[in-house]
């Protein structure tokens, strides 16, 4: 039986990494085999592309950036995601194609239609079974991440992240059955209660 594909999305500071660890533990406690991965990355080539994409000394055309994201994704699908799903594992991925539409599309201005063509070409019909979008005002996200060394995207200004947030919410509007929007400005306990309810419903036969 094919496994389930769950993605976590949101701007930096929304708590994805913390919630990803909790979700993996939640599933393992229920005897689910979990594959935890991330984008860009997840493979040797993907991690090398991640280094290029996040390097704050690097500059590139916005379409080059989008193409590199999808190149890393194609390798990720071939080497990690699809094999894990066909083994019956549940894949938990920190970011996927929704992030490309939000960051490279809404944030940087890459043509949405071109991204849609790339999405269909690279992914075929594959979409996550469930996406958890941790929604957060950019100002609060910045407060939460100010203490760490920023990468190339984190150096962008506030208007960029407002557009990214709008891009995420546009994707959520277009795919309401797949994307669950979670208020990430809440304390961690109510978020965990919400995640528990979503996963319980999602994993029920």
N, C-alpha and C positions, 0 to 999 in steps of 0.2 A: 504494500500500500504506500502510495506517495506521501511523503511528509508534508508539513505545512511550512509556509514561507512568511515570516513576520519581519517587518522592517520598522525601525525607529527613526523619526525625523524631527527636525527642529533646529533653530539657530543655536550657536554655541552659548553655553550657560543654561540651557533648558534642562539639563540633568540626564541626557540620554545615556551616558556611560554608566551612571549609578543605577538607573532603572534597568538597563540591559543586564547587569549582573544579577539584580533581583529577579528579573523575568526568567533568566536561565536557571536560577536556583528553584524557582516556583515550578518550572516544568520538570526538572530533574527529580524533585520530591515526588512527582507523580509518575515516575518511571519513564519519562520521555527522553529519548536520546537527542541531545541538542548540539548543533554546530553553530558556534558563535564566530561572526566575521564582521568585516567593515569595508566601507568604500570611501574614497578610492583605496584600494589595497586588497588584502585577502589572498593574494598570490605573490610569488616572487617578483614577477613583472609588475603587478599592480602596486606593490609597495615601492618599487623604483619610480613608477609614474607618480605615486602619491608624493614622494620626496620632491619631484620636479614641480608638481602642482602647488604644493604648500610652501615652497622656498620663497621667502620674502625678498630675495635678491633677484628673482626671476620675473621677467615681463613677457607677455605673449598676447597674441590676438585672441579676442574672446571666442572665436570659432575654433581656434587651435585648442583652447582650454576645454571646450565642450567635446571636441573630438577625442582628446586624451582621456576625458572622463569615460566616454563610451568605449574606448579601446580597453581601458582597465576593466570596465564592466563586462565586456565580451569574454575576456580571459577569466574573470571571476566566475561567470556563469558556467563556462566550459570546465574549469578545473575544480571548482568548489561547490557552487550552489546547486546546479542540476544533479551532479553525482550524489550529494548528500540527500537531496529530496527523493531520488530514486532508491536510495538505501532505506528510506522510511524515516529519516531524521527530520527534526524540525530545525529550520535555519532561522537564526536571529541575526539580522544584519543592521549595523549602525550606518544608516543612510543607504539609499538606492536611487532610482531614477527620479523620484520626486525632488530630491536635492538638486539634481541637475537643472530641472525646470525652475526651481526656486532661486538657486545661486547664479547659474550661467544664463538662464532665461530672464526671469524677473529682475534679478539683481544687476547683472552685467549687460543685459540687453540683447542676448542671442535670440535669433528668430524662433518663436515658439513652434511654428510649423516645421522648421528644419529639425528641431529637437524631437518632435513627434515622429518624423520620418526615421531618424536615427534610433529612437526607442523601438519602433516596430522592426527595424532591420536587425538590431542587436539582440533584442529580447524575444522576437517572434510574438507569440501570444502570452508569454509569461509575465504575470504581474504578481506582486505579493498577495497572499491570501488575506492578510491583515496588516494595516499600517497604523502605528501609534504616533500621532503628531503632537509633540510637546510644544504648545504655543506659548510664547513669552514676548512681552514688549522688549524691543531691542535695548532700551535703556537699562532694564533690569538684567538682561543678558550680559551687557557690558560690565555692570557692577560685579557680577559673579565671576567674570573671567579676567578682571583687571590685574590680578596677582600673578598670572602666568605669562610666559613669553609668547607674544602673538605670532601666528603664521601669516601667510600672505593674505588670506581672506579676512582674518581677524583685524588686519590693519585698515580695512575699509571703514568709511565713515558711516554715521548713523542713517543717512538716507538710503544707503545700500541695503542695510539690514531691514529697514522698513519695507523696501521693495521685495526683499527675500521673504519676509513674513507674509506679505500680500500674495506672493507667488505660491507659497505653501497653502494658504487658505483658498486660493483659486483651485488648486489641485484637489483639496478636500471637498470643495463645492461640486467639482466635476465627478468625484468618486465617493459619494457619501456612504455607500455600503462597505467600502474597503477601508477608508481613512477615518479613524476616530480622533477627534480633536480633544486634547486634554489641557486644561489650564495649568501650565507649569509654574505659575506664580504662587500656587498654593503651597502649604506645608507638605512635607513628604508623606505624612500619614494619610490624608484624604486622597492623594494621588495613588498610593498603594491600594487603597480600598477600591478605587475606580479601576485600576489595572486588574485587580483580582476578579472583579465582576465581569469585566470584558473578557478576560481569559477563560473564566469559568463557562461563560456562554459560548465562546468561540470553540472551546475544546469538547463541549458536550456532543454526544453522538446525534 
